Amino acid sequence: MNALEGLRVVDLTTIVSGPYAAAILADLGADVIKVEPPGGENSRRFGEDPSLMMGSLTAHIMNLQRNKRGMVVDLRSEGGREVFEGLVRWADVVVDNYRPGVTGRLRIDYPSLRAINPRVIACSITGYGLTGPGRDRAALDATVQAFAGVMGMTGDPDGSPVRAGPLYSDLCAGMAGALGILAALAARERTGDGQHVDISMLDVQMSLINYHAVMHLMSGIPTPRTGNEMKLHVPYNAYRTTGGWIFIAVSTDPHWKVLVETLNAQGTGLEGPAREAAASLQDDALATRAGRIANRDRINTALETIVAARSRDEWVSALAAAGIPVAPVNTLDEAVQDPQVRSRSMIVDVEHPEGGSYEATGNPFKLSAAGEERFTPPPTLGQHTAEVLRDVLGYDGERIDALYADGSVA
């Protein structure tokens, strides 16, 4: 049995943050009904590049809507409103990621939902939260990274601010939304009452800045952009080998000692400057964190010389065997093909509703008592509308036909 089997979720979300929250619940076994407006949610229209689509579905839909049932409901129509209220009575959870104020205009805000079902958990994911002077700001992933100071910490010291490659703010907010929903469900077990989960992309990013914020608040010292470097640790950087890059991260004195020993043991096969550079790191002045921080440039220069003498695979093998935190700087293609990733089912096959199958990222939550993972196809637009009306709400054929005829559903 999957962990969330029996949990009922109505998904009103669009694009990334909200769909990801609902997708996590769906991957864990919840029955998620994706409700879209006539014409479909916005990410169904991200199809300008045919190479990024399969059939009629975009990559967003293919990965973020799997394991869900899909229907189209016009919330502005009388019949659509009736359908929606029936879904709320059925549901344990309703998720949205509309801008503040939109849910009130559509009468899908928490007070409206609670009037229909006092036990319902409502989760709203927004850019800046439902309260505060900035709540009405428009938000996208990159603007939240910029606003939260994340972008101000990322990039080379003399370069431009840089955002994280994935939609980091969106995806983190989605995961936080799933966590908030589960916390509210646990509280409902004790109280019997539902509640509103207010997730702000900005709040989540401020939480993830974490001890960096504490260090700044204590010292008043700004946190500059440091590229790949870490203020507290040396070495903590990417170094070029004869066949790509590796990242070496040393955070403790014992790790440094083992790194130096390993580099010098390997140094028997090195020549000239590389061998001399390995020997130079045996200096007692570098044995402590403070000493390494004071000699950051010296250490980086030595490691650049040493690492450049051999291949990426050779260094990763030798340093990993010694217990040093090291990794190849993989391309995306290398990462998705890696045996460790594949062994943990983090790339999975999903059937396409229009035929064939495709590969997608898997479920990162590995529960020992969970049943076998399953990944059902994402719905085409409105694919399960009639099924949900019949099997969830109990509508007969005549009533369903009437709703299709007047455009309340599609």
Buried (B, 14 or more C-beta within 10 A) or exposed (E): EBBBEEBBBBBBBBBBBBBBBBBBBBBBBBBBBBBBBBEBBEBBEBBEEEEEBBEBBBBBBBBBBBBBBBBBBBBEBEBBBBBBBBBBEBBBBBBBBBBBEBBEEBBBBBEBBBEBBEBBBBBBBBBBBBEEEEBEBEBBBBBBBBBBBBBBBBBEEEEEBBBBEEBBBBBBBBBBBBBBBBEBBEBBEEEEEBBBBBBBBBBBBBEBBEEBBEBBEEEEEEBEBBBBBBBEBBBBBBBEBEEBBBBBBBBEBEBBBBBBEBBBEBBEEBEEEBBBBBBBBEBEEBBEBEBBBBBBEBBBEBBBBBBBBBBBBBBBEBBBEBEBBBBBBBEEEEEBEBEEBEEEBBBBEBBBBEEEEBEBEBBEEEEEEBEEBEBEBBBBBBBBBBBBBBEBBEBEEEBBEEBBEEEBBB
